[in-house]
Amino acid sequence: MTPSRTAQVGLALITALLLIAIYGPIGVTVAGAFLPVKGGIIQSFAPSLTAFHTLAGDAGLIRSLVITLAVGAVATMASVTLATALALFTTERGGLHSRVVTVIVFLPFVMPPMVTGLALLIFFRDVGVDRSLLTVTIGHVAIILAIAYRSIVVRLTDLGRSLIEASLDLGASRWQTFARVILPNIRGSLLASAVLCFALSFDETLVTLLLTGTDSTFPIRLWGMTRLGITPAANAILAILLAVTVAASALAIAISQRRHAKDANAP
Amino acid sequence: MSPGLTRPGAALAVYGLLGALIVVPFLSFLAMSLYSVSGVVIDRSLTLANFARAASDPVLMGVFWRTILLCAGIALVTTLVGYPVALFIAGMRGRARYGLLTLMVAPLVLSYVMKIYAFRSILGGNGLLNRLLMGAGIIDAPSNFFVFNLNAVFLVLAVLLAPFAILPILLSLEKIPAALAEAAADLAASRWQIFRSITLPLSRPGIATALSFTFIMAIGDFITPQMVGGPNGFTFGRVIYSQFGLAFNWPFGAALGVLLSGVIILVLALALALGRVPGGATR
């Protein structure tokens, strides 16, 4: 049952306005990376790549990018590993264990990042750990753990117990069962949650801001750069990020469509 | 099933790790709200003075209620805009639906700071927004309405959080069996009647999620107010943040944080109660 034609036009109009509100500012800012823009108006049509050259020479910015990639990689690996162990534990034990672990794991995710960040900040101070990239990484793990945990639990529950029990009945050790039966079956959800965890860690700003020492991650650096004013260099960063985001999304869509096609062709 | 996980040590390891990573930090946070500060030293004797001070500070309470109002407004507007958009997407098929959904979700992956920055560049007194409004004849002179104050925070958050309203509503719309609407149509219900008595009530869980999600994300944010709020656009989040920076009163800041967490838990409980489909179970 679809809405009437007039209702449909109204819905389309609201959707279009929202898209303009979302993409308008981004478009204007990206234009400002290539063209001289003042007050949202293009001053003259003289495209240049000066802003990008400025970025390439910004050692601090590039360093922050490297830091963010490293923090993201470590936090992702730690979260996925920890989440796998937790998911195996709760799907095996079930009941009260499962409920308690789920509540704890989701607490930092459900609470606003500011509350989670402050809790960790106070904790690290209490135990005498100085703010550093280590505390930032631990903070990221606390937040993204829920994402990986949820995805792996869902996959493990779908998998059921019969395969695992069959493997154990046939004399495989627990390690063998894990490596040869469980791991191949949950690989997809591990990979998917790793991608999601990394994306979340890469853009994490609030908790990082509270937990970082002297090192700046990429979002913190951007925050410092953009707080004061509009600069062509910052515009250029948005242009690059947009390009990377679009490319990554296209890749993700292509991969998932290929997987769907493969599933459809499977006997 | 998995290596060693049935042995008693496993439970110890799991809870030890979760305790150190999550439970103890949140407990330290709670405890900090009960401490006080004398000079630069934190006095660890327990007191409710921080809460009493917060409750009796009219300026702070003003900011608190204004922030709640602001975030409730943001939640309401994003949901009111998100609902028709979700309805529009739900009515589409195939490639168009997929493409539109991607367009709505894609900005979520884009850097949060940069999205706010992009808004900043059109907001200023001389910004594109003012010029457009002047060009359209809505205002004659550059207006200060959206220039780095709470209105700007409202506008930016309402747009940035819109996808978080669209997604849960879309999910709940998709769960409604098409047969219901068809049966109603066969029984001569008008389109409006079908919407009023089937679609809207059955999408209530989505609406509740949309409202609570956007409210919580708005109230927990201090980056947007910091970037587009200007010197006077103070929100509760900014006040808390300042206690850990310039003001350097951690116990007081923690107490305000506990207050914020209380509001959030209340909103979550409210959403859970409101999200029940009338006359049925939650699912």
HADDOCK unambig.tbl for C-alpha pairs under 7 A between the chains (distance, minus, plus):
assign (segid A and resid 1 and name CA) (segid B and resid 181 and name CA) 6.01 0.50 0.50
assign (segid A and resid 1 and name CA) (segid B and resid 182 and name CA) 6.44 0.50 0.50
assign (segid A and resid 2 and name CA) (segid B and resid 91 and name CA) 6.16 0.50 0.50
assign (segid A and resid 3 and name CA) (segid B and resid 191 and name CA) 6.54 0.50 0.50
assign (segid A and resid 11 and name CA) (segid B and resid 84 and name CA) 5.49 0.50 0.50
assign (segid A and resid 11 and name CA) (segid B and resid 85 and name CA) 6.23 0.50 0.50
assign (segid A and resid 11 and name CA) (segid B and resid 88 and name CA) 5.63 0.50 0.50
assign (segid A and resid 12 and name CA) (segid B and resid 88 and name CA) 6.54 0.50 0.50
assign (segid A and resid 14 and name CA) (segid B and resid 85 and name CA) 6.68 0.50 0.50
assign (segid A and resid 15 and name CA) (segid B and resid 85 and name CA) 5.17 0.50 0.50
assign (segid A and resid 21 and name CA) (segid B and resid 159 and name CA) 6.69 0.50 0.50
assign (segid A and resid 22 and name CA) (segid B and resid 159 and name CA) 6.29 0.50 0.50
assign (segid A and resid 25 and name CA) (segid B and resid 118 and name CA) 5.17 0.50 0.50
assign (segid A and resid 25 and name CA) (segid B and resid 119 and name CA) 5.35 0.50 0.50
assign (segid A and resid 25 and name CA) (segid B and resid 122 and name CA) 6.35 0.50 0.50
assign (segid A and resid 26 and name CA) (segid B and resid 118 and name CA) 5.39 0.50 0.50
assign (segid A and resid 29 and name CA) (segid B and resid 118 and name CA) 5.62 0.50 0.50
assign (segid A and resid 29 and name CA) (segid B and resid 121 and name CA) 6.91 0.50 0.50
assign (segid A and resid 39 and name CA) (segid B and resid 122 and name CA) 6.79 0.50 0.50
assign (segid A and resid 39 and name CA) (segid B and resid 126 and name CA) 5.33 0.50 0.50
assign (segid A and resid 39 and name CA) (segid B and resid 127 and name CA) 4.28 0.50 0.50
assign (segid A and resid 39 and name CA) (segid B and resid 128 and name CA) 5.61 0.50 0.50
assign (segid A and resid 40 and name CA) (segid B and resid 122 and name CA) 5.92 0.50 0.50
assign (segid A and resid 40 and name CA) (segid B and resid 127 and name CA) 5.72 0.50 0.50
assign (segid A and resid 40 and name CA) (segid B and resid 128 and name CA) 4.50 0.50 0.50
assign (segid A and resid 41 and name CA) (segid B and resid 128 and name CA) 6.89 0.50 0.50
assign (segid A and resid 86 and name CA) (segid B and resid 14 and name CA) 6.83 0.50 0.50
assign (segid A and resid 88 and name CA) (segid B and resid 2 and name CA) 6.78 0.50 0.50
assign (segid A and resid 89 and name CA) (segid B and resid 5 and name CA) 5.98 0.50 0.50
assign (segid A and resid 104 and name CA) (segid B and resid 22 and name CA) 6.95 0.50 0.50
assign (segid A and resid 112 and name CA) (segid B and resid 216 and name CA) 6.93 0.50 0.50
assign (segid A and resid 112 and name CA) (segid B and resid 217 and name CA) 6.71 0.50 0.50
assign (segid A and resid 112 and name CA) (segid B and resid 220 and name CA) 4.91 0.50 0.50
assign (segid A and resid 113 and name CA) (segid B and resid 220 and name CA) 6.73 0.50 0.50
assign (segid A and resid 114 and name CA) (segid B and resid 220 and name CA) 6.09 0.50 0.50
assign (segid A and resid 115 and name CA) (segid B and resid 257 and name CA) 6.19 0.50 0.50
assign (segid A and resid 119 and name CA) (segid B and resid 25 and name CA) 4.98 0.50 0.50
assign (segid A and resid 119 and name CA) (segid B and resid 26 and name CA) 5.08 0.50 0.50
assign (segid A and resid 119 and name CA) (segid B and resid 28 and name CA) 6.65 0.50 0.50
assign (segid A and resid 119 and name CA) (segid B and resid 29 and name CA) 4.71 0.50 0.50
assign (segid A and resid 120 and name CA) (segid B and resid 25 and name CA) 5.20 0.50 0.50
assign (segid A and resid 122 and name CA) (segid B and resid 28 and name CA) 6.44 0.50 0.50
assign (segid A and resid 122 and name CA) (segid B and resid 29 and name CA) 6.13 0.50 0.50
assign (segid A and resid 123 and name CA) (segid B and resid 25 and name CA) 4.80 0.50 0.50
assign (segid A and resid 123 and name CA) (segid B and resid 28 and name CA) 5.73 0.50 0.50
assign (segid A and resid 142 and name CA) (segid B and resid 21 and name CA) 6.58 0.50 0.50
assign (segid A and resid 142 and name CA) (segid B and resid 22 and name CA) 6.78 0.50 0.50
assign (segid A and resid 164 and name CA) (segid B and resid 1 and name CA) 6.34 0.50 0.50
assign (segid A and resid 174 and name CA) (segid B and resid 1 and name CA) 5.89 0.50 0.50
assign (segid A and resid 174 and name CA) (segid B and resid 2 and name CA) 5.18 0.50 0.50
assign (segid A and resid 174 and name CA) (segid B and resid 3 and name CA) 4.73 0.50 0.50
assign (segid A and resid 175 and name CA) (segid B and resid 2 and name CA) 6.48 0.50 0.50
assign (segid A and resid 175 and name CA) (segid B and resid 3 and name CA) 5.06 0.50 0.50
assign (segid A and resid 177 and name CA) (segid B and resid 2 and name CA) 6.89 0.50 0.50
assign (segid A and resid 178 and name CA) (segid B and resid 2 and name CA) 5.46 0.50 0.50
assign (segid A and resid 178 and name CA) (segid B and resid 3 and name CA) 6.90 0.50 0.50
assign (segid A and resid 203 and name CA) (segid B and resid 111 and name CA) 5.81 0.50 0.50
assign (segid A and resid 203 and name CA) (segid B and resid 112 and name CA) 6.96 0.50 0.50
assign (segid A and resid 219 and name CA) (segid B and resid 113 and name CA) 6.74 0.50 0.50
assign (segid A and resid 222 and name CA) (segid B and resid 113 and name CA) 6.88 0.50 0.50
assign (segid A and resid 223 and name CA) (segid B and resid 113 and name CA) 6.19 0.50 0.50
assign (segid A and resid 226 and name CA) (segid B and resid 117 and name CA) 6.31 0.50 0.50
assign (segid A and resid 227 and name CA) (segid B and resid 227 and name CA) 5.95 0.50 0.50
assign (segid A and resid 230 and name CA) (segid B and resid 121 and name CA) 6.32 0.50 0.50
assign (segid A and resid 238 and name CA) (segid B and resid 114 and name CA) 6.22 0.50 0.50
assign (segid A and resid 242 and name CA) (segid B and resid 110 and name CA) 6.79 0.50 0.50
assign (segid A and resid 245 and name CA) (segid B and resid 109 and name CA) 6.84 0.50 0.50
assign (segid A and resid 245 and name CA) (segid B and resid 110 and name CA) 6.45 0.50 0.50
